[in-house]
Amino acid sequence: MSSIQQLNLAFSNAVNQFEKTTGDCRTIIPRYVCSKTTDFVATIEPKGNGYVLSLSSGLAEKSSQLWAEVFTNVGLLENVFAKAFLNADQMTQASLVWLILHEFHHIDLKHFELARSFDVAQRSRAGSPQKFLNISRLCLEMQADHEATEMLLGAYSPDNWQDLREKVLAISGMMMLIELEDSQNGAKGRTHPKAATRIFQLLGHLAEMPLVQAQIIQDASLIPSQDELQAFAHDVTIPCFFDAIELAQIARAVSIADDLGTLEDFFKDLEIAKLRDPSRYKGLKTQGAQEWAKLWPYNEALKPILGGDFDR
């Protein structure tokens, strides 16, 4: 399958996923334009009465290269795929679909009320924003991450643990590719949060998935048994952390692995973050958690304006 065909399929799959989840996507889905270039680009911008999503063949090519290398040098990640009949093309699709859903949610969350474009590995063509806007843009990326992740992962089920682990790995891979590209494009200042920060939120959401339905309905009887919760942590959440570390090593992103920190520090930081007590944030040890804590108050300030959230 060519890179253009991969993008076309991913766009179609993302539209189907969005429509299946929401029931209506007519006001959200942008016009799609694909360009044949080696650049790593996914840009969504207002155009007339709608929006235009521009994707580059280089985006698909670099995604494919990452997953081809993973399947060539599986190493510890062999455990992820042991029970699955997956290949590099399927993982590439999952990564691309998540990214496109992320872009859709910039529209759905009304982010263009605050900023006019959101670029992957590209600095905005607009003038330099004020500090609040600059940091707020990182918050908006985290909001879009959260919504796209929730949509791709779906609802918790004790029967979909393998599927969750595969999708979380696909999302982590795209987050790493974005950071790697952002670090190479010569832009002054980052356009996205650290990959470790985004993975911190991702695994926070994953860890809470078994409890979400009970929290929404406020019915404690829906909380899985303690044995099931412990098994989920042992078989899914903790392995997903090690998957991310291994993937960072395969992607030659040592700095991302370092930012994720140790297993003990990472999950201690998640526990602190869940408390929503800023007085305890000084105790956060990992780079991802520290950036999350820096962004969180700005996100709180944005809620009355946009109503968006990142909560992990």
C-alpha positions as a Markdown table, in Angstrom:
| # | Residue | x | y | z |
|---|---|---|---|---|
| 1 | Met | 0.0 | 0.0 | 0.0 |
| 2 | Ser | 1.4 | 3.4 | -1.0 |
| 3 | Ser | 1.7 | 6.2 | 1.5 |
| 4 | Ile | -1.1 | 8.1 | -0.2 |
| 5 | Gln | -3.3 | 5.0 | 0.0 |
| 6 | Gln | -2.5 | 4.7 | 3.7 |
| 7 | Leu | -3.5 | 8.3 | 4.4 |
| 8 | Asn | -6.7 | 7.9 | 2.4 |
| 9 | Leu | -7.7 | 4.8 | 4.3 |
| 10 | Ala | -6.8 | 6.3 | 7.7 |
| 11 | Phe | -8.9 | 9.4 | 6.9 |
| 12 | Ser | -11.9 | 7.2 | 6.0 |
| 13 | Asn | -11.4 | 5.1 | 9.1 |
| 14 | Ala | -11.2 | 8.1 | 11.3 |
| 15 | Val | -14.4 | 9.6 | 9.8 |
| 16 | Asn | -16.2 | 6.3 | 10.4 |
| 17 | Gln | -14.9 | 6.1 | 14.0 |
| 18 | Phe | -16.0 | 9.7 | 14.7 |
| 19 | Glu | -19.4 | 9.1 | 13.2 |
| 20 | Lys | -19.9 | 5.8 | 15.0 |
| 21 | Thr | -19.0 | 7.3 | 18.3 |
| 22 | Thr | -20.9 | 10.6 | 18.0 |
| 23 | Gly | -23.7 | 9.7 | 15.6 |
| 24 | Asp | -23.1 | 12.8 | 13.5 |
| 25 | Cys | -19.9 | 14.2 | 12.1 |
| 26 | Arg | -21.2 | 16.5 | 9.3 |
| 27 | Thr | -20.2 | 19.7 | 11.1 |
| 28 | Ile | -16.8 | 18.5 | 12.2 |
| 29 | Ile | -15.2 | 16.6 | 9.4 |
| 30 | Pro | -12.9 | 18.9 | 7.4 |
| 31 | Arg | -12.1 | 18.8 | 3.7 |
| 32 | Tyr | -9.1 | 16.5 | 3.2 |
| 33 | Val | -6.1 | 17.4 | 1.1 |
| 34 | Cys | -3.1 | 15.1 | 0.7 |
| 35 | Ser | 0.3 | 16.3 | -0.6 |
| 36 | Lys | 3.2 | 14.2 | -1.9 |
| 37 | Thr | 6.2 | 15.5 | 0.1 |
| 38 | Thr | 8.8 | 14.0 | 2.4 |
| 39 | Asp | 7.8 | 16.6 | 5.1 |
| 40 | Phe | 6.0 | 15.3 | 8.2 |
| 41 | Val | 2.9 | 17.4 | 8.2 |
| 42 | Ala | -0.7 | 17.3 | 9.5 |
| 43 | Thr | -2.3 | 20.7 | 9.5 |
| 44 | Ile | -5.8 | 21.8 | 10.1 |
| 45 | Glu | -7.0 | 25.3 | 9.3 |
| 46 | Pro | -10.2 | 27.3 | 8.9 |
| 47 | Lys | -11.1 | 27.7 | 5.2 |
| 48 | Gly | -14.3 | 29.6 | 4.2 |
| 49 | Asn | -17.2 | 28.1 | 6.1 |
| 50 | Gly | -15.3 | 25.0 | 7.1 |
| 51 | Tyr | -11.9 | 23.5 | 7.7 |
| 52 | Val | -9.1 | 21.9 | 5.6 |
| 53 | Leu | -7.0 | 19.0 | 6.9 |
| 54 | Ser | -3.7 | 18.7 | 5.0 |
| 55 | Leu | -1.7 | 15.5 | 5.4 |
| 56 | Ser | 1.7 | 14.7 | 3.7 |
| 57 | Ser | 2.9 | 11.4 | 2.3 |
| 58 | Gly | 6.0 | 11.9 | 4.5 |
| 59 | Leu | 3.7 | 11.5 | 7.6 |
| 60 | Ala | 2.7 | 8.1 | 6.5 |
| 61 | Glu | 6.2 | 7.1 | 5.3 |
| 62 | Lys | 7.8 | 7.9 | 8.6 |
| 63 | Ser | 5.0 | 6.2 | 10.6 |
| 64 | Ser | 5.5 | 3.1 | 8.4 |
| 65 | Gln | 9.3 | 3.2 | 8.9 |
| 66 | Leu | 8.8 | 3.2 | 12.7 |
| 67 | Trp | 6.5 | 0.3 | 12.7 |
| 68 | Ala | 8.5 | -1.7 | 10.2 |
| 69 | Glu | 11.5 | -1.3 | 12.5 |
| 70 | Val | 9.5 | -2.4 | 15.5 |
| 71 | Phe | 8.4 | -5.6 | 13.7 |
| 72 | Thr | 12.0 | -6.2 | 12.5 |
| 73 | Asn | 13.5 | -5.6 | 16.0 |
| 74 | Val | 10.6 | -6.7 | 18.2 |
| 75 | Gly | 12.6 | -7.4 | 21.4 |
| 76 | Leu | 10.5 | -6.8 | 24.5 |
| 77 | Leu | 7.6 | -5.7 | 22.3 |
| 78 | Glu | 7.2 | -9.3 | 21.3 |
| 79 | Asn | 4.9 | -9.7 | 24.3 |
| 80 | Val | 2.5 | -7.1 | 22.8 |
| 81 | Phe | 2.0 | -8.9 | 19.5 |
| 82 | Ala | 2.2 | -12.5 | 20.8 |
| 83 | Lys | -1.5 | -13.0 | 20.8 |
| 84 | Ala | -2.3 | -10.7 | 17.8 |
| 85 | Phe | -2.2 | -11.1 | 14.1 |
| 86 | Leu | -0.9 | -7.6 | 13.4 |
| 87 | Asn | 1.6 | -6.2 | 11.0 |
| 88 | Ala | 3.4 | -2.9 | 10.5 |
| 89 | Asp | 0.6 | -1.6 | 8.2 |
| 90 | Gln | -2.0 | -2.2 | 10.8 |
| 91 | Met | -0.1 | -0.4 | 13.5 |
| 92 | Thr | 0.6 | 2.5 | 11.1 |
| 93 | Gln | -3.1 | 2.8 | 10.4 |
| 94 | Ala | -3.9 | 2.9 | 14.2 |
| 95 | Ser | -1.3 | 5.7 | 14.7 |
| 96 | Leu | -2.6 | 7.7 | 11.7 |
| 97 | Val | -6.2 | 7.3 | 12.7 |
| 98 | Trp | -5.5 | 8.5 | 16.2 |
| 99 | Leu | -3.7 | 11.6 | 14.8 |
| 100 | Ile | -6.5 | 12.4 | 12.4 |
| 101 | Leu | -9.0 | 12.0 | 15.3 |
| 102 | His | -6.8 | 14.4 | 17.3 |
| 103 | Glu | -7.1 | 17.0 | 14.5 |
| 104 | Phe | -10.9 | 16.5 | 14.3 |
| 105 | His | -11.2 | 17.3 | 18.0 |
| 106 | His | -9.5 | 20.6 | 17.5 |
| 107 | Ile | -12.7 | 21.5 | 15.7 |
| 108 | Asp | -15.1 | 19.7 | 18.0 |
| 109 | Leu | -13.5 | 21.4 | 21.0 |
| 110 | Lys | -13.8 | 24.8 | 19.4 |
| 111 | His | -10.0 | 25.4 | 19.7 |
| 112 | Phe | -10.0 | 27.8 | 16.7 |
| 113 | Glu | -11.7 | 30.4 | 19.0 |
| 114 | Leu | -8.3 | 30.7 | 20.6 |
| 115 | Ala | -5.8 | 29.8 | 17.8 |
| 116 | Arg | -6.2 | 29.6 | 14.1 |
| 117 | Ser | -4.1 | 26.6 | 13.2 |
| 118 | Phe | -2.6 | 23.6 | 14.8 |
| 119 | Asp | 0.5 | 22.1 | 13.1 |
| 120 | Val | 2.3 | 18.9 | 13.6 |
| 121 | Ala | 6.0 | 19.6 | 13.8 |
| 122 | Gln | 5.5 | 23.0 | 12.3 |
| 123 | Arg | 5.4 | 26.4 | 14.0 |
| 124 | Ser | 2.3 | 28.5 | 13.3 |
| 125 | Arg | 2.8 | 31.0 | 10.5 |
| 126 | Ala | 1.2 | 33.6 | 12.7 |
| 127 | Gly | 3.2 | 36.1 | 14.8 |
| 128 | Ser | 4.7 | 35.2 | 18.1 |
| 129 | Pro | 1.8 | 34.6 | 20.7 |
| 130 | Gln | 1.9 | 35.9 | 24.2 |
| 131 | Lys | 3.1 | 33.6 | 27.0 |
| 132 | Phe | -0.4 | 32.6 | 28.0 |
| 133 | Leu | -1.4 | 31.8 | 24.5 |
| 134 | Asn | 1.8 | 29.9 | 23.9 |
| 135 | Ile | 1.3 | 27.7 | 27.0 |
| 136 | Ser | -2.5 | 27.5 | 26.3 |
| 137 | Arg | -1.7 | 26.0 | 22.8 |
| 138 | Leu | 0.0 | 23.1 | 24.6 |
| 139 | Cys | -3.1 | 22.6 | 26.7 |
| 140 | Leu | -5.2 | 22.5 | 23.6 |
| 141 | Glu | -3.0 | 19.7 | 22.2 |
| 142 | Met | -3.5 | 17.8 | 25.5 |
| 143 | Gln | -7.3 | 18.3 | 25.3 |
| 144 | Ala | -7.3 | 17.0 | 21.7 |
| 145 | Asp | -5.1 | 14.1 | 22.8 |
| 146 | His | -7.5 | 13.1 | 25.5 |
| 147 | Glu | -10.6 | 13.2 | 23.3 |
| 148 | Ala | -9.0 | 11.3 | 20.4 |
| 149 | Thr | -7.6 | 8.7 | 22.8 |
| 150 | Glu | -11.0 | 8.2 | 24.5 |
| 151 | Met | -12.6 | 7.8 | 21.1 |
| 152 | Leu | -10.0 | 5.3 | 19.7 |
| 153 | Leu | -9.8 | 3.2 | 22.9 |
| 154 | Gly | -13.5 | 3.1 | 23.4 |
| 155 | Ala | -15.2 | 1.8 | 26.6 |
| 156 | Tyr | -13.5 | -0.6 | 29.1 |
| 157 | Ser | -14.3 | -4.3 | 28.8 |
| 158 | Pro | -12.5 | -7.2 | 30.4 |
| 159 | Asp | -12.4 | -8.8 | 27.0 |
| 160 | Asn | -10.5 | -6.0 | 25.2 |
| 161 | Trp | -7.2 | -5.8 | 27.1 |
| 162 | Gln | -5.0 | -7.0 | 24.2 |
| 163 | Asp | -6.7 | -4.5 | 21.9 |
| 164 | Leu | -6.1 | -1.7 | 24.4 |
| 165 | Arg | -2.4 | -2.5 | 24.7 |
| 166 | Glu | -2.0 | -2.4 | 21.0 |
| 167 | Lys | -3.8 | 0.9 | 20.5 |
| 168 | Val | -2.0 | 2.5 | 23.4 |
| 169 | Leu | 1.3 | 1.5 | 21.8 |
| 170 | Ala | 0.2 | 2.9 | 18.4 |
| 171 | Ile | -0.8 | 6.2 | 20.1 |
| 172 | Ser | 2.6 | 6.4 | 22.0 |
| 173 | Gly | 4.4 | 5.8 | 18.7 |
| 174 | Met | 2.7 | 8.8 | 17.0 |
| 175 | Met | 3.4 | 11.0 | 20.0 |
| 176 | Met | 7.1 | 10.1 | 19.8 |
| 177 | Leu | 7.3 | 10.7 | 16.1 |
| 178 | Ile | 5.8 | 14.2 | 16.6 |
| 179 | Glu | 8.4 | 15.1 | 19.2 |
| 180 | Leu | 11.3 | 13.7 | 17.1 |
| 181 | Glu | 10.1 | 15.8 | 14.1 |
| 182 | Asp | 9.5 | 18.9 | 16.3 |
| 183 | Ser | 13.1 | 18.7 | 17.5 |
| 184 | Gln | 14.5 | 18.5 | 14.0 |
| 185 | Asn | 12.6 | 21.3 | 12.3 |
| 186 | Gly | 14.6 | 24.2 | 13.7 |
| 187 | Ala | 11.6 | 25.9 | 15.2 |
| 188 | Lys | 12.2 | 28.2 | 18.1 |
| 189 | Gly | 10.0 | 26.8 | 20.9 |
| 190 | Arg | 7.9 | 23.7 | 20.9 |
| 191 | Thr | 4.5 | 23.4 | 19.3 |
| 192 | His | 3.5 | 20.4 | 21.3 |
| 193 | Pro | 4.0 | 19.1 | 24.8 |
| 194 | Lys | 6.7 | 16.5 | 25.5 |
| 195 | Ala | 5.9 | 13.0 | 24.3 |
| 196 | Ala | 6.4 | 11.9 | 27.9 |
| 197 | Thr | 3.8 | 14.4 | 29.1 |
| 198 | Arg | 1.3 | 13.1 | 26.5 |
| 199 | Ile | 2.1 | 9.5 | 27.5 |
| 200 | Phe | 1.7 | 10.4 | 31.1 |
| 201 | Gln | -1.9 | 11.6 | 30.4 |
| 202 | Leu | -2.5 | 8.6 | 28.1 |
| 203 | Leu | -1.5 | 6.0 | 30.7 |
| 204 | Gly | -3.4 | 8.0 | 33.4 |
| 205 | His | -6.5 | 7.6 | 31.2 |
| 206 | Leu | -5.8 | 3.9 | 30.7 |
| 207 | Ala | -5.4 | 3.3 | 34.4 |
| 208 | Glu | -8.8 | 4.9 | 35.1 |
| 209 | Met | -10.7 | 3.2 | 32.3 |
| 210 | Pro | -12.2 | 0.3 | 34.5 |
| 211 | Leu | -13.7 | 3.0 | 36.8 |
| 212 | Val | -15.1 | 5.4 | 34.3 |
| 213 | Gln | -18.5 | 3.9 | 33.8 |
| 214 | Ala | -19.1 | 3.7 | 37.6 |
| 215 | Gln | -18.0 | 7.3 | 38.0 |
| 216 | Ile | -20.3 | 8.6 | 35.2 |
| 217 | Ile | -23.4 | 6.8 | 36.5 |
| 218 | Gln | -22.3 | 7.1 | 40.1 |
| 219 | Asp | -23.0 | 3.4 | 40.7 |
| 220 | Ala | -20.4 | 1.6 | 42.8 |
| 221 | Ser | -21.7 | -1.8 | 41.8 |
| 222 | Leu | -20.1 | -1.2 | 38.3 |
| 223 | Ile | -16.6 | -1.0 | 39.8 |
| 224 | Pro | -14.8 | -4.2 | 38.8 |
| 225 | Ser | -13.5 | -6.5 | 41.6 |
| 226 | Gln | -10.2 | -5.8 | 43.2 |
| 227 | Asp | -8.8 | -8.9 | 41.6 |
| 228 | Glu | -9.8 | -7.6 | 38.2 |
| 229 | Leu | -8.4 | -4.1 | 38.8 |
| 230 | Gln | -5.1 | -5.6 | 40.0 |
| 231 | Ala | -5.0 | -7.9 | 37.0 |
| 232 | Phe | -5.6 | -5.0 | 34.6 |
| 233 | Ala | -2.8 | -3.0 | 36.2 |
| 234 | His | -0.5 | -6.0 | 36.0 |
| 235 | Asp | -1.4 | -7.1 | 32.5 |
| 236 | Val | -2.1 | -3.8 | 30.7 |
| 237 | Thr | -1.2 | -0.5 | 32.4 |
| 238 | Ile | 2.2 | -1.4 | 33.7 |
| 239 | Pro | 3.2 | -3.3 | 30.5 |
| 240 | Cys | 2.1 | -0.2 | 28.5 |
| 241 | Phe | 4.7 | 1.8 | 30.4 |
| 242 | Phe | 7.5 | -0.7 | 29.5 |
| 243 | Asp | 6.2 | -0.8 | 25.9 |
| 244 | Ala | 6.7 | 3.0 | 25.7 |
| 245 | Ile | 10.2 | 2.7 | 27.0 |
| 246 | Glu | 11.1 | 0.0 | 24.5 |
| 247 | Leu | 9.4 | 1.9 | 21.7 |
| 248 | Ala | 11.4 | 5.0 | 22.5 |
| 249 | Gln | 14.6 | 2.9 | 22.3 |
| 250 | Ile | 13.7 | 1.5 | 19.0 |
| 251 | Ala | 12.8 | 5.0 | 17.7 |
| 252 | Arg | 16.2 | 6.2 | 18.9 |
| 253 | Ala | 14.5 | 8.6 | 21.2 |
| 254 | Val | 16.6 | 8.2 | 24.4 |
| 255 | Ser | 15.5 | 11.6 | 25.7 |
| 256 | Ile | 11.8 | 10.4 | 25.7 |
| 257 | Ala | 12.7 | 7.3 | 27.6 |
| 258 | Asp | 14.6 | 9.4 | 30.1 |
| 259 | Asp | 11.7 | 11.8 | 30.4 |
| 260 | Leu | 9.3 | 8.9 | 31.2 |
| 261 | Gly | 11.5 | 8.1 | 34.2 |
| 262 | Thr | 11.4 | 4.9 | 36.3 |
| 263 | Leu | 8.3 | 2.7 | 36.7 |
| 264 | Glu | 8.1 | 3.6 | 40.4 |
| 265 | Asp | 8.4 | 7.4 | 39.9 |
| 266 | Phe | 6.0 | 7.4 | 36.9 |
| 267 | Phe | 3.2 | 5.7 | 38.8 |
| 268 | Lys | 3.8 | 7.6 | 42.0 |
| 269 | Asp | 3.4 | 10.8 | 39.9 |
| 270 | Leu | 0.2 | 9.5 | 38.5 |
| 271 | Glu | -1.2 | 9.0 | 42.0 |
| 272 | Ile | -0.2 | 12.6 | 42.9 |
| 273 | Ala | -1.8 | 14.0 | 39.8 |
| 274 | Lys | -5.1 | 12.2 | 40.5 |
| 275 | Leu | -5.4 | 14.2 | 43.8 |
| 276 | Arg | -5.5 | 17.5 | 42.0 |
| 277 | Asp | -3.7 | 19.2 | 44.9 |
| 278 | Pro | -1.1 | 21.7 | 43.5 |
| 279 | Ser | 0.6 | 21.9 | 46.9 |
| 280 | Arg | 1.9 | 18.3 | 46.2 |
| 281 | Tyr | 3.1 | 18.9 | 42.7 |
| 282 | Lys | 6.6 | 19.9 | 43.9 |
| 283 | Gly | 7.0 | 16.2 | 44.7 |
| 284 | Leu | 6.6 | 15.1 | 41.0 |
| 285 | Lys | 9.8 | 13.5 | 39.8 |
| 286 | Thr | 9.3 | 12.7 | 36.1 |
| 287 | Gln | 9.6 | 15.2 | 33.3 |
| 288 | Gly | 6.2 | 14.3 | 31.9 |
| 289 | Ala | 4.4 | 14.8 | 35.2 |
| 290 | Gln | 6.2 | 18.1 | 35.8 |
| 291 | Glu | 5.1 | 19.5 | 32.5 |
| 292 | Trp | 1.6 | 18.2 | 33.1 |
| 293 | Ala | 1.5 | 20.1 | 36.4 |
| 294 | Lys | 2.7 | 23.3 | 34.7 |
| 295 | Leu | 0.0 | 23.1 | 32.1 |
| 296 | Trp | -2.9 | 22.1 | 34.4 |
| 297 | Pro | -3.6 | 25.5 | 35.9 |
| 298 | Tyr | -3.6 | 27.1 | 32.4 |
| 299 | Asn | -6.1 | 24.4 | 31.3 |
| 300 | Glu | -8.3 | 25.2 | 34.3 |
| 301 | Ala | -8.3 | 28.9 | 33.2 |
| 302 | Leu | -9.3 | 27.8 | 29.6 |
| 303 | Lys | -12.3 | 25.8 | 30.7 |
| 304 | Pro | -14.7 | 28.7 | 31.0 |
| 305 | Ile | -13.7 | 29.8 | 27.5 |
| 306 | Leu | -13.7 | 26.6 | 25.7 |
| 307 | Gly | -15.1 | 23.9 | 28.0 |
| 308 | Gly | -12.3 | 21.5 | 27.1 |
| 309 | Asp | -10.3 | 19.5 | 29.5 |
| 310 | Phe | -7.4 | 17.1 | 30.0 |
| 311 | Asp | -7.9 | 15.3 | 33.2 |
| 312 | Arg | -5.2 | 12.7 | 33.4 |
